[in-house]
């Protein structure tokens, strides 16, 4: 999530620079400027304020990598996925509902007790009973039911939540597992929220 936030800042700056000037963006000048805005963050933030190869490509291409770069990103990110050792990708949907609803965490002012949520409703429609949701991502209402509660589809959903760029290069969805923002248990619970027949997502 932290790296995702930095990527959004860089992409926004790149877009603004392009609108005001035909000159190409100088990343060497931009990155130190962005990092300076996080001067009050602790030393543990140093690594997340440095773009990895995937985020660098997505930022420099404004989320429009070449076909060759696209394929390299997907292959590289797919290799980072760590599935549960027991092979089970479905947890507790009630806990998954909390993961989906909570938008806390991911700030340098967090305490060790701060709950990190997925904030899924910020981008997706999920349960029909929820009236407030974002539309940046597709509707996930009835997700598991539409896929006949398939175990293979649930495994694919786990991979997508763990690292969205393993499915779509330069996806705007955070790499929750890859960046260790959500725990394995939380990702399993989020998958359960999508796939459990009793989940309000499938009602």
Secondary structure, 3 states (H helix, E strand, C coil): CHHHHHHHHHHHHHHHHHHHCCCCCCHHHHHHHHHHCCCCCCHHHCHHHCCCHHHHHHHHCCCCCCHHHHHHHHHHHHCCCCCCCCCCCCCCHHHHHHHHHCCCCCCCCCCCCCCCCCCHHHCCCCCCCCCCCCCCCCCCCCHHHHCCCCHHHHHHHHHHHHCHHHCCCCCCCCCCCCCCCCCHHHHHHHHHHHHCCCCHHHC
